[in-house]
Amino acid sequence: MLVNPDSMLTYGVNLHEIEAALQRSNSNLTSGHLDGQGPNEFLVRSLGRVQSVEDLRKLVVKIRSGRPVLLTQVANVIEGPEIKRGDSSAFVGQEDGKFAGGPCVILRVNKQPGTDTRQLTEHVTDALEELKTSLPADIRMAPEGGLAVAIGELVDDAIVDVENIFRRLRENRRSADPKPALLVVFQASAEIRNSIVFSTLIIVLVFIPLFALSGMEGRLFTPLGGRLYRLDPGVVGGLLDRNAGAVLLAPAPIPRYPP
């Protein structure tokens, strides 16, 4: 809805009146009960939901000099997208090493209580297959459950590694004979490297049985495991990046917390 300031001034209408008229017009209300119908009692409802753009155009904003002022007289009412919430993008690697992509759409389906999971999954799968016919051929759709698990795993490993590095750097700064920052970072990371690697391997091993599932279970969980395994090599690179970051941060003042 694009209001026209000149028309609003001509008809003596302000934005508050337009907003109030829209709120009053687009609602369903329970008006009461109808008695005296024998043994029956009927519920009376007022259905005032807007069904089309034309309904909005005919909306009465106010009565001025005994004549109704319609919304179409003070605003241009058209169909448009909803207010954008958040942002997302997708990029695909090409043969020349460059990436191509842009804005994308994330679809999230929440199962309501009492809904049959198998039946819902079949409906969602059918809807996605029907949607593919209207999308470009290079569009890829995949569940993000495995991606969420893998990213969470990487973040957890990073937190443990960086916290230990900062703790050793703080201790080294208080030492009477401090070691080089690079050596402290290496030793602190190596101190817990085995724990991080083995915990990550345990998570990877847990997902291996997913690839043996068949039927509906296989269709649900195999892509999840695939996403995890495709991202898991990034754990090694992530560990290296965190160590490099700690080296860059080492010369900065380390906050002095109680031991």
DRENPA-3360 file (N, C-alpha, C; in nm, 2 decimals, always signed):
BEGIN
1 = MLVNPDSM = +0.09/-0.12/+0.00/+0.00/+0.00/+0.00/+0.09/+0.12/+0.00 ~ +0.08/+0.21/-0.11/+0.16/+0.33/-0.12/+0.07/+0.45/-0.11 ~ +0.08/+0.51/+0.00/-0.01/+0.63/+0.03/+0.03/+0.75/-0.06 ~ -0.07/+0.83/-0.09/-0.05/+0.95/-0.17/-0.06/+1.07/-0.07 ~ +0.04/+1.14/-0.04/+0.03/+1.25/+0.06/-0.06/+1.36/+0.01 ~ -0.06/+1.39/-0.12/-0.15/+1.50/-0.17/-0.29/+1.46/-0.16 ~ -0.33/+1.33/-0.19/-0.47/+1.29/-0.18/-0.51/+1.28/-0.03 ~ -0.42/+1.24/+0.06/-0.45/+1.24/+0.20/-0.48/+1.38/+0.25;
9 = LTYGVNLH = -0.41/+1.48/+0.20/-0.43/+1.62/+0.24/-0.56/+1.67/+0.19 ~ -0.59/+1.63/+0.06/-0.72/+1.67/+0.00/-0.84/+1.62/+0.07 ~ -0.84/+1.49/+0.11/-0.95/+1.43/+0.18/-0.94/+1.44/+0.33 ~ -0.84/+1.50/+0.39/-0.83/+1.51/+0.53/-0.81/+1.38/+0.60 ~ -0.72/+1.30/+0.55/-0.69/+1.17/+0.61/-0.55/+1.16/+0.65 ~ -0.52/+1.10/+0.77/-0.38/+1.08/+0.81/-0.35/+0.93/+0.82 ~ -0.22/+0.90/+0.84/-0.18/+0.77/+0.84/-0.24/+0.68/+0.96 ~ -0.26/+0.75/+1.07/-0.32/+0.68/+1.18/-0.46/+0.63/+1.15;
17 = EIEAALQR = -0.54/+0.71/+1.08/-0.67/+0.67/+1.04/-0.67/+0.55/+0.94 ~ -0.57/+0.56/+0.84/-0.56/+0.45/+0.75/-0.52/+0.32/+0.82 ~ -0.43/+0.32/+0.91/-0.38/+0.20/+0.98/-0.50/+0.15/+1.07 ~ -0.57/+0.23/+1.13/-0.68/+0.19/+1.22/-0.79/+0.12/+1.13 ~ -0.82/+0.18/+1.01/-0.92/+0.12/+0.92/-0.88/-0.01/+0.88 ~ -0.75/-0.03/+0.85/-0.70/-0.16/+0.80/-0.72/-0.27/+0.91 ~ -0.68/-0.23/+1.03/-0.69/-0.32/+1.14/-0.84/-0.36/+1.17 ~ -0.93/-0.27/+1.16/-1.07/-0.30/+1.19/-1.13/-0.39/+1.08;
25 = SNSNLTSG = -1.09/-0.37/+0.96/-1.15/-0.44/+0.85/-1.11/-0.58/+0.83 ~ -0.98/-0.61/+0.87/-0.93/-0.75/+0.84/-0.93/-0.83/+0.96 ~ -1.04/-0.88/+1.00/-1.05/-0.97/+1.12/-1.18/-1.05/+1.12 ~ -1.17/-1.16/+1.19/-1.29/-1.25/+1.21/-1.33/-1.24/+1.36 ~ -1.46/-1.21/+1.38/-1.50/-1.20/+1.52/-1.62/-1.29/+1.55 ~ -1.63/-1.32/+1.68/-1.75/-1.40/+1.72/-1.85/-1.30/+1.77 ~ -1.97/-1.29/+1.70/-2.07/-1.19/+1.74/-2.16/-1.23/+1.85 ~ -2.18/-1.36/+1.87/-2.26/-1.41/+1.98/-2.33/-1.54/+1.94;
33 = HLDGQGPN = -2.45/-1.56/+2.01/-2.53/-1.68/+1.99/-2.67/-1.65/+1.94 ~ -2.73/-1.73/+1.87/-2.87/-1.72/+1.82/-2.95/-1.82/+1.89 ~ -3.04/-1.77/+1.98/-3.12/-1.86/+2.06/-3.26/-1.86/+2.00 ~ -3.35/-1.94/+2.07/-3.49/-1.95/+2.02/-3.51/-2.03/+1.89 ~ -3.42/-2.12/+1.87/-3.42/-2.21/+1.75/-3.45/-2.35/+1.79 ~ -3.55/-2.37/+1.88/-3.58/-2.50/+1.93/-3.47/-2.55/+2.02 ~ -3.43/-2.67/+2.01/-3.33/-2.72/+2.10/-3.19/-2.68/+2.06 ~ -3.18/-2.61/+1.95/-3.04/-2.57/+1.90/-3.00/-2.43/+1.93;
41 = EFLVRSLG = -2.87/-2.41/+1.94/-2.82/-2.28/+1.96/-2.71/-2.26/+1.86 ~ -2.72/-2.15/+1.78/-2.62/-2.13/+1.67/-2.52/-2.02/+1.70 ~ -2.40/-2.05/+1.67/-2.29/-1.95/+1.69/-2.29/-1.85/+1.57 ~ -2.30/-1.72/+1.59/-2.30/-1.62/+1.49/-2.16/-1.56/+1.48 ~ -2.10/-1.56/+1.36/-1.96/-1.51/+1.34/-1.97/-1.40/+1.24 ~ -1.87/-1.31/+1.25/-1.85/-1.20/+1.16/-1.72/-1.22/+1.08 ~ -1.73/-1.26/+0.96/-1.62/-1.29/+0.87/-1.58/-1.17/+0.80 ~ -1.47/-1.10/+0.84/-1.43/-0.98/+0.78/-1.29/-0.98/+0.72;
49 = RVQSVEDL = -1.24/-1.11/+0.70/-1.11/-1.12/+0.64/-1.10/-1.07/+0.50 ~ -0.99/-1.00/+0.46/-0.98/-0.95/+0.33/-0.94/-1.07/+0.23 ~ -1.01/-1.08/+0.12/-0.99/-1.19/+0.03/-0.91/-1.15/-0.09 ~ -0.91/-1.02/-0.12/-0.84/-0.98/-0.25/-0.80/-0.83/-0.23 ~ -0.72/-0.79/-0.33/-0.67/-0.65/-0.33/-0.79/-0.56/-0.35 ~ -0.89/-0.60/-0.43/-1.00/-0.52/-0.46/-1.08/-0.49/-0.33 ~ -1.08/-0.59/-0.23/-1.15/-0.56/-0.10/-1.08/-0.45/-0.03 ~ -0.95/-0.44/-0.04/-0.88/-0.33/+0.03/-0.90/-0.20/-0.04;
57 = RKLVVKIR = -0.91/-0.20/-0.17/-0.93/-0.08/-0.24/-1.07/-0.01/-0.20 ~ -1.17/-0.10/-0.17/-1.30/-0.05/-0.14/-1.32/-0.02/+0.01 ~ -1.21/-0.03/+0.08/-1.22/-0.01/+0.23/-1.25/+0.13/+0.26 ~ -1.35/+0.16/+0.35/-1.38/+0.29/+0.39/-1.29/+0.34/+0.50 ~ -1.21/+0.44/+0.48/-1.12/+0.49/+0.57/-1.19/+0.58/+0.67 ~ -1.27/+0.67/+0.63/-1.35/+0.76/+0.72/-1.47/+0.82/+0.64 ~ -1.55/+0.88/+0.71/-1.67/+0.95/+0.65/-1.64/+1.10/+0.66 ~ -1.64/+1.17/+0.55/-1.61/+1.31/+0.54/-1.72/+1.38/+0.47;
65 = SGRPVLLT = -1.78/+1.47/+0.54/-1.89/+1.55/+0.49/-2.01/+1.46/+0.44 ~ -2.03/+1.35/+0.51/-2.14/+1.26/+0.47/-2.10/+1.17/+0.36 ~ -1.98/+1.17/+0.31/-1.94/+1.08/+0.20/-1.82/+0.99/+0.25 ~ -1.82/+0.87/+0.21/-1.71/+0.78/+0.25/-1.58/+0.81/+0.17 ~ -1.47/+0.80/+0.24/-1.34/+0.81/+0.17/-1.28/+0.67/+0.16 ~ -1.26/+0.62/+0.04/-1.21/+0.49/+0.02/-1.06/+0.49/+0.02 ~ -1.01/+0.37/+0.05/-0.86/+0.36/+0.05/-0.80/+0.38/-0.08 ~ -0.87/+0.34/-0.19/-0.81/+0.36/-0.32/-0.80/+0.51/-0.36;
73 = QVANVIEG = -0.87/+0.60/-0.29/-0.87/+0.74/-0.32/-0.75/+0.81/-0.25 ~ -0.69/+0.75/-0.16/-0.57/+0.81/-0.09/-0.45/+0.72/-0.10 ~ -0.45/+0.61/-0.16/-0.34/+0.52/-0.16/-0.35/+0.43/-0.29 ~ -0.23/+0.38/-0.33/-0.22/+0.29/-0.44/-0.20/+0.15/-0.38 ~ -0.30/+0.06/-0.39/-0.30/-0.07/-0.33/-0.26/-0.17/-0.44 ~ -0.15/-0.24/-0.42/-0.10/-0.34/-0.51/-0.06/-0.46/-0.44 ~ -0.04/-0.57/-0.51/+0.02/-0.70/-0.45/+0.17/-0.69/-0.45 ~ +0.23/-0.73/-0.34/+0.38/-0.72/-0.33/+0.43/-0.82/-0.23;
81 = PEIKRGDS = +0.56/-0.84/-0.22/+0.61/-0.94/-0.13/+0.60/-0.90/+0.02 ~ +0.60/-1.00/+0.11/+0.60/-0.97/+0.25/+0.73/-0.90/+0.29 ~ +0.73/-0.84/+0.41/+0.85/-0.78/+0.46/+0.96/-0.89/+0.48 ~ +1.08/-0.86/+0.43/+1.18/-0.96/+0.44/+1.24/-0.97/+0.58 ~ +1.25/-1.09/+0.63/+1.31/-1.12/+0.76/+1.43/-1.20/+0.74 ~ +1.55/-1.15/+0.78/+1.67/-1.22/+0.76/+1.72/-1.22/+0.62 ~ +1.83/-1.29/+0.60/+1.89/-1.30/+0.46/+1.96/-1.43/+0.45 ~ +1.97/-1.47/+0.32/+2.04/-1.60/+0.29/+2.10/-1.59/+0.15;
89 = SAFVGQED = +2.20/-1.67/+0.13/+2.26/-1.67/-0.01/+2.32/-1.81/-0.03 ~ +2.34/-1.84/-0.15/+2.40/-1.97/-0.19/+2.50/-1.95/-0.31 ~ +2.61/-2.01/-0.30/+2.71/-2.00/-0.41/+2.76/-2.14/-0.45 ~ +2.79/-2.16/-0.57/+2.83/-2.29/-0.63/+2.97/-2.27/-0.70 ~ +3.06/-2.35/-0.67/+3.19/-2.34/-0.73/+3.19/-2.39/-0.88 ~ +3.25/-2.31/-0.97/+3.26/-2.34/-1.11/+3.39/-2.40/-1.15 ~ +3.40/-2.45/-1.27/+3.52/-2.51/-1.32/+3.64/-2.42/-1.32 ~ +3.62/-2.29/-1.34/+3.73/-2.20/-1.35/+3.77/-2.15/-1.21;
97 = GKFAGGPC = +3.72/-2.21/-1.11/+3.76/-2.17/-0.97/+3.68/-2.06/-0.91 ~ +3.59/-2.00/-0.99/+3.51/-1.89/-0.94/+3.38/-1.94/-0.88 ~ +3.31/-1.85/-0.81/+3.18/-1.89/-0.75/+3.07/-1.81/-0.81 ~ +2.96/-1.88/-0.83/+2.84/-1.81/-0.89/+2.73/-1.83/-0.79 ~ +2.65/-1.74/-0.77/+2.53/-1.75/-0.69/+2.47/-1.62/-0.65 ~ +2.39/-1.62/-0.55/+2.32/-1.50/-0.51/+2.22/-1.52/-0.40 ~ +2.12/-1.44/-0.38/+2.02/-1.46/-0.28/+1.95/-1.59/-0.30 ~ +1.91/-1.66/-0.19/+1.83/-1.78/-0.20/+1.72/-1.78/-0.10;
105 = VILRVNKQ = +1.64/-1.88/-0.10/+1.53/-1.90/-0.01/+1.55/-2.02/+0.08 ~ +1.53/-2.00/+0.21/+1.53/-2.11/+0.30/+1.39/-2.15/+0.34 ~ +1.36/-2.28/+0.32/+1.23/-2.33/+0.36/+1.24/-2.41/+0.48 ~ +1.15/-2.38/+0.58/+1.15/-2.46/+0.71/+1.01/-2.51/+0.73 ~ +1.01/-2.64/+0.76/+0.88/-2.71/+0.79/+0.88/-2.75/+0.93 ~ +0.78/-2.71/+1.01/+0.76/-2.75/+1.15/+0.64/-2.84/+1.16 ~ +0.66/-2.96/+1.22/+0.56/-3.06/+1.23/+0.47/-3.02/+1.35 ~ +0.34/-3.01/+1.33/+0.25/-2.98/+1.43/+0.22/-3.11/+1.52;
113 = PGTDTRQL = +0.19/-3.09/+1.65/+0.16/-3.20/+1.74/+0.04/-3.29/+1.68 ~ +0.06/-3.42/+1.69/-0.04/-3.51/+1.64/-0.03/-3.54/+1.49 ~ +0.06/-3.48/+1.42/+0.08/-3.51/+1.28/+0.16/-3.63/+1.25 ~ +0.12/-3.71/+1.16/+0.20/-3.83/+1.12/+0.33/-3.79/+1.05 ~ +0.44/-3.83/+1.10/+0.57/-3.79/+1.05/+0.59/-3.84/+0.91 ~ +0.56/-3.97/+0.89/+0.58/-4.03/+0.76/+0.50/-3.97/+0.65 ~ +0.37/-3.94/+0.69/+0.28/-3.88/+0.59/+0.32/-3.74/+0.56 ~ +0.37/-3.67/+0.66/+0.41/-3.53/+0.64/+0.54/-3.53/+0.55;
121 = TEHVTDAL = +0.63/-3.62/+0.57/+0.75/-3.63/+0.49/+0.72/-3.66/+0.35 ~ +0.62/-3.75/+0.32/+0.58/-3.78/+0.19/+0.52/-3.65/+0.12 ~ +0.44/-3.58/+0.19/+0.38/-3.46/+0.13/+0.49/-3.35/+0.10 ~ +0.59/-3.34/+0.19/+0.69/-3.24/+0.17/+0.78/-3.28/+0.05 ~ +0.81/-3.41/+0.04/+0.89/-3.46/-0.07/+0.81/-3.44/-0.21 ~ +0.68/-3.47/-0.21/+0.61/-3.45/-0.33/+0.60/-3.30/-0.37 ~ +0.59/-3.21/-0.26/+0.58/-3.07/-0.29/+0.72/-3.02/-0.35 ~ +0.83/-3.07/-0.30/+0.96/-3.03/-0.35/+0.98/-3.08/-0.49;
129 = EELKTSLP = +0.93/-3.20/-0.52/+0.95/-3.26/-0.66/+0.86/-3.17/-0.75 ~ +0.74/-3.13/-0.71/+0.66/-3.05/-0.79/+0.72/-2.91/-0.81 ~ +0.79/-2.86/-0.71/+0.85/-2.73/-0.72/+0.97/-2.73/-0.81 ~ +1.04/-2.84/-0.82/+1.16/-2.85/-0.91/+1.13/-2.82/-1.05 ~ +1.01/-2.85/-1.10/+0.98/-2.83/-1.24/+0.97/-2.68/-1.28 ~ +0.96/-2.60/-1.18/+0.95/-2.45/-1.20/+1.08/-2.38/-1.17 ~ +1.18/-2.45/-1.13/+1.31/-2.39/-1.09/+1.42/-2.42/-1.20 ~ +1.52/-2.33/-1.20/+1.63/-2.36/-1.29/+1.70/-2.50/-1.27;
137 = ADIRMAPE = +1.76/-2.55/-1.37/+1.82/-2.68/-1.36/+1.93/-2.69/-1.26 ~ +2.00/-2.58/-1.24/+2.12/-2.59/-1.15/+2.08/-2.56/-1.00 ~ +1.96/-2.55/-0.97/+1.92/-2.53/-0.83/+1.93/-2.66/-0.75 ~ +1.99/-2.65/-0.64/+2.01/-2.77/-0.55/+1.93/-2.75/-0.42 ~ +1.86/-2.86/-0.38/+1.79/-2.86/-0.26/+1.84/-2.97/-0.17 ~ +1.87/-2.94/-0.05/+1.93/-3.04/+0.04/+1.89/-3.01/+0.19 ~ +1.87/-3.11/+0.27/+1.84/-3.08/+0.41/+1.96/-3.03/+0.48 ~ +1.94/-2.94/+0.58/+2.05/-2.87/+0.65/+2.07/-2.93/+0.79;
145 = GGLAVAIG = +2.01/-3.04/+0.82/+2.03/-3.09/+0.95/+2.18/-3.13/+0.98 ~ +2.24/-3.20/+0.88/+2.38/-3.24/+0.90/+2.47/-3.12/+0.90 ~ +2.44/-3.02/+0.82/+2.52/-2.90/+0.82/+2.52/-2.83/+0.96 ~ +2.40/-2.83/+1.02/+2.39/-2.77/+1.15/+2.47/-2.85/+1.25 ~ +2.47/-2.98/+1.25/+2.55/-3.06/+1.34/+2.70/-3.04/+1.32 ~ +2.74/-3.04/+1.19/+2.88/-3.02/+1.16/+2.93/-2.88/+1.20 ~ +2.85/-2.78/+1.17/+2.90/-2.64/+1.21/+2.90/-2.63/+1.37 ~ +2.80/-2.69/+1.43/+2.81/-2.69/+1.58/+2.93/-2.76/+1.63;
153 = ELVDDAIV = +2.96/-2.87/+1.57/+3.08/-2.95/+1.61/+3.21/-2.86/+1.60 ~ +3.22/-2.79/+1.48/+3.34/-2.71/+1.45/+3.35/-2.60/+1.55 ~ +3.23/-2.53/+1.58/+3.23/-2.42/+1.68/+3.27/-2.47/+1.82 ~ +3.22/-2.58/+1.86/+3.26/-2.64/+1.99/+3.41/-2.66/+2.00 ~ +3.46/-2.72/+1.90/+3.61/-2.75/+1.90/+3.68/-2.62/+1.91 ~ +3.64/-2.52/+1.83/+3.71/-2.39/+1.83/+3.71/-2.33/+1.97 ~ +3.59/-2.33/+2.04/+3.58/-2.27/+2.17/+3.68/-2.34/+2.27 ~ +3.69/-2.47/+2.27/+3.78/-2.54/+2.36/+3.92/-2.51/+2.33;
161 = DVENIFRR = +3.96/-2.51/+2.20/+4.09/-2.48/+2.16/+4.14/-2.34/+2.20 ~ +4.05/-2.24/+2.16/+4.09/-2.10/+2.18/+4.09/-2.07/+2.33 ~ +4.00/-2.12/+2.41/+4.00/-2.10/+2.55/+4.13/-2.15/+2.62 ~ +4.18/-2.27/+2.58/+4.30/-2.32/+2.63/+4.42/-2.24/+2.59 ~ +4.42/-2.19/+2.46/+4.53/-2.10/+2.42/+4.54/-1.98/+2.50 ~ +4.42/-1.91/+2.52/+4.42/-1.79/+2.59/+4.47/-1.81/+2.74 ~ +4.43/-1.92/+2.79/+4.47/-1.95/+2.93/+4.62/-1.97/+2.94 ~ +4.68/-2.04/+2.85/+4.82/-2.06/+2.85/+4.90/-1.93/+2.82;
169 = LRENRRSA = +4.84/-1.84/+2.73/+4.90/-1.71/+2.71/+4.90/-1.62/+2.83 ~ +4.79/-1.63/+2.90/+4.78/-1.55/+3.02/+4.88/-1.60/+3.13 ~ +4.89/-1.73/+3.14/+4.99/-1.78/+3.24/+5.13/-1.75/+3.20 ~ +5.16/-1.75/+3.06/+5.29/-1.72/+3.02/+5.33/-1.58/+3.04 ~ +5.23/-1.49/+3.03/+5.26/-1.34/+3.05/+5.29/-1.32/+3.19 ~ +5.23/-1.39/+3.28/+5.26/-1.37/+3.43/+5.39/-1.44/+3.47 ~ +5.44/-1.52/+3.38/+5.56/-1.60/+3.42/+5.69/-1.51/+3.43 ~ +5.78/-1.55/+3.51/+5.90/-1.47/+3.52/+5.99/-1.49/+3.40;
177 = DPKPALLV = +5.98/-1.60/+3.33/+6.06/-1.62/+3.21/+5.96/-1.66/+3.10 ~ +5.89/-1.57/+3.04/+5.79/-1.60/+2.93/+5.85/-1.66/+2.81 ~ +5.78/-1.75/+2.75/+5.82/-1.81/+2.63/+5.77/-1.73/+2.51 ~ +5.82/-1.76/+2.39/+5.76/-1.69/+2.27/+5.61/-1.73/+2.25 ~ +5.54/-1.63/+2.21/+5.39/-1.65/+2.19/+5.36/-1.76/+2.10 ~ +5.43/-1.77/+1.99/+5.41/-1.88/+1.89/+5.42/-2.02/+1.95 ~ +5.53/-2.03/+2.04/+5.55/-2.16/+2.10/+5.44/-2.19/+2.20 ~ +5.39/-2.09/+2.27/+5.28/-2.11/+2.37/+5.16/-2.15/+2.30;
185 = VFQASAEI = +5.13/-2.09/+2.19/+5.01/-2.13/+2.11/+5.02/-2.27/+2.06 ~ +5.13/-2.31/+2.01/+5.15/-2.45/+1.96/+5.13/-2.55/+2.07 ~ +5.20/-2.52/+2.18/+5.19/-2.62/+2.30/+5.05/-2.63/+2.35 ~ +4.98/-2.51/+2.36/+4.84/-2.51/+2.42/+4.75/-2.59/+2.33 ~ +4.77/-2.57/+2.20/+4.68/-2.64/+2.10/+4.71/-2.79/+2.10 ~ +4.84/-2.82/+2.11/+4.88/-2.96/+2.11/+4.83/-3.03/+2.23 ~ +4.82/-2.96/+2.34/+4.78/-3.01/+2.47/+4.65/-3.08/+2.47 ~ +4.55/-3.02/+2.39/+4.42/-3.07/+2.38/+4.38/-3.12/+2.24;
193 = RNSIVFST = +4.48/-3.13/+2.16/+4.45/-3.17/+2.02/+4.40/-3.31/+2.01 ~ +4.45/-3.40/+2.09/+4.40/-3.54/+2.09/+4.26/-3.55/+2.13 ~ +4.22/-3.47/+2.24/+4.08/-3.48/+2.29/+3.99/-3.43/+2.18 ~ +4.03/-3.32/+2.11/+3.94/-3.26/+2.01/+3.92/-3.36/+1.89 ~ +4.04/-3.42/+1.85/+4.03/-3.51/+1.73/+3.95/-3.63/+1.76 ~ +3.97/-3.69/+1.88/+3.90/-3.81/+1.91/+3.75/-3.79/+1.93 ~ +3.71/-3.67/+1.99/+3.57/-3.64/+2.01/+3.51/-3.62/+1.88 ~ +3.58/-3.56/+1.78/+3.52/-3.54/+1.65/+3.51/-3.67/+1.58;
201 = LIIVLVFI = +3.60/-3.76/+1.59/+3.59/-3.89/+1.53/+3.48/-3.97/+1.59 ~ +3.45/-3.96/+1.71/+3.34/-4.03/+1.77/+3.21/-3.98/+1.71 ~ +3.19/-3.85/+1.69/+3.07/-3.80/+1.63/+3.06/-3.85/+1.48 ~ +3.17/-3.86/+1.41/+3.17/-3.91/+1.27/+3.13/-4.06/+1.27 ~ +3.18/-4.13/+1.36/+3.15/-4.28/+1.37/+3.00/-4.30/+1.40 ~ +2.95/-4.21/+1.48/+2.81/-4.23/+1.52/+2.72/-4.22/+1.40 ~ +2.76/-4.14/+1.30/+2.67/-4.11/+1.18/+2.69/-4.22/+1.07 ~ +2.79/-4.31/+1.08/+2.81/-4.41/+0.98/+2.69/-4.50/+0.96;
209 = PLFALSGM = +2.63/-4.55/+1.07/+2.51/-4.64/+1.05/+2.40/-4.57/+0.97 ~ +2.39/-4.44/+0.96/+2.29/-4.38/+0.88/+2.29/-4.42/+0.74 ~ +2.41/-4.45/+0.68/+2.42/-4.49/+0.54/+2.37/-4.63/+0.52 ~ +2.34/-4.71/+0.62/+2.29/-4.84/+0.60/+2.14/-4.84/+0.61 ~ +2.07/-4.73/+0.64/+1.93/-4.73/+0.66/+1.87/-4.73/+0.52 ~ +1.75/-4.79/+0.51/+1.67/-4.80/+0.39/+1.53/-4.75/+0.41 ~ +1.46/-4.74/+0.30/+1.32/-4.70/+0.31/+1.31/-4.55/+0.35 ~ +1.20/-4.52/+0.42/+1.18/-4.38/+0.46/+1.29/-4.33/+0.55;
217 = EGRLFTPL = +1.34/-4.42/+0.64/+1.45/-4.37/+0.74/+1.57/-4.33/+0.66 ~ +1.60/-4.41/+0.55/+1.72/-4.38/+0.47/+1.71/-4.25/+0.40 ~ +1.59/-4.22/+0.35/+1.56/-4.10/+0.28/+1.57/-3.98/+0.37 ~ +1.53/-4.00/+0.50/+1.54/-3.89/+0.59/+1.68/-3.86/+0.64 ~ +1.75/-3.96/+0.68/+1.88/-3.94/+0.76/+2.00/-3.95/+0.67 ~ +2.00/-4.02/+0.56/+2.12/-4.03/+0.48/+2.17/-3.90/+0.43 ~ +2.09/-3.81/+0.38/+2.14/-3.68/+0.34/+2.20/-3.60/+0.46 ~ +2.15/-3.62/+0.58/+2.20/-3.56/+0.70/+2.34/-3.60/+0.72;
225 = GGRLYRLD = +2.37/-3.73/+0.72/+2.50/-3.78/+0.74/+2.60/-3.73/+0.62 ~ +2.54/-3.73/+0.50/+2.63/-3.68/+0.39/+2.67/-3.54/+0.41 ~ +2.58/-3.45/+0.45/+2.62/-3.32/+0.48/+2.73/-3.31/+0.58 ~ +2.72/-3.39/+0.69/+2.82/-3.39/+0.79/+2.96/-3.43/+0.74 ~ +2.96/-3.54/+0.66/+3.09/-3.59/+0.61/+3.15/-3.49/+0.51 ~ +3.07/-3.42/+0.43/+3.12/-3.33/+0.34/+3.19/-3.21/+0.40 ~ +3.14/-3.17/+0.52/+3.19/-3.06/+0.59/+3.30/-3.09/+0.69 ~ +3.31/-3.22/+0.73/+3.40/-3.26/+0.83/+3.55/-3.23/+0.80;
233 = PGVVGGLL = +3.60/-3.24/+0.67/+3.73/-3.21/+0.64/+3.77/-3.07/+0.68 ~ +3.67/-2.98/+0.69/+3.69/-2.84/+0.73/+3.74/-2.83/+0.88 ~ +3.72/-2.94/+0.95/+3.77/-2.93/+1.09/+3.92/-2.91/+1.10 ~ +3.99/-2.98/+1.02/+4.14/-2.97/+1.02/+4.18/-2.83/+0.98 ~ +4.12/-2.78/+0.88/+4.15/-2.64/+0.84/+4.11/-2.54/+0.95 ~ +3.99/-2.57/+1.01/+3.95/-2.48/+1.12/+4.04/-2.48/+1.23 ~ +4.10/-2.59/+1.27/+4.20/-2.59/+1.38/+4.32/-2.51/+1.34 ~ +4.37/-2.52/+1.22/+4.48/-2.44/+1.18/+4.45/-2.29/+1.18;
241 = DRNAGAVL = +4.33/-2.25/+1.13/+4.29/-2.11/+1.13/+4.28/-2.06/+1.27 ~ +4.23/-2.14/+1.37/+4.22/-2.09/+1.50/+4.36/-2.07/+1.56 ~ +4.45/-2.16/+1.53/+4.59/-2.14/+1.58/+4.65/-2.01/+1.53 ~ +4.63/-1.99/+1.40/+4.68/-1.87/+1.33/+4.62/-1.74/+1.40 ~ +4.49/-1.75/+1.42/+4.42/-1.64/+1.49/+4.48/-1.61/+1.62 ~ +4.51/-1.71/+1.70/+4.56/-1.69/+1.83/+4.70/-1.63/+1.83 ~ +4.78/-1.66/+1.73/+4.91/-1.60/+1.71/+4.90/-1.45/+1.69 ~ +4.80/-1.42/+1.60/+4.78/-1.27/+1.57/+4.73/-1.20/+1.70;
249 = LAPAPIPR = +4.65/-1.27/+1.78/+4.60/-1.20/+1.90/+4.70/-1.20/+2.01 ~ +4.80/-1.28/+2.00/+4.90/-1.30/+2.12/+4.96/-1.17/+2.16 ~ +5.01/-1.08/+2.07/+5.07/-0.95/+2.11/+4.98/-0.86/+2.19 ~ +4.84/-0.87/+2.17/+4.75/-0.78/+2.23/+4.74/-0.81/+2.38 ~ +4.70/-0.70/+2.46/+4.70/-0.72/+2.60/+4.60/-0.83/+2.64 ~ +4.64/-0.92/+2.73/+4.55/-1.03/+2.77/+4.48/-0.98/+2.90 ~ +4.34/-0.99/+2.90/+4.27/-0.95/+3.02/+4.31/-1.03/+3.14 ~ +4.33/-0.96/+3.25/+4.38/-1.03/+3.38/+4.26/-1.07/+3.46;
257 = YPP = +4.22/-1.20/+3.45/+4.11/-1.26/+3.53/+4.17/-1.33/+3.65 ~ +4.10/-1.34/+3.76/+4.15/-1.41/+3.88/+4.19/-1.55/+3.84 ~ +4.29/-1.61/+3.89/+4.34/-1.74/+3.85/+4.24/-1.85/+3.90;
% end
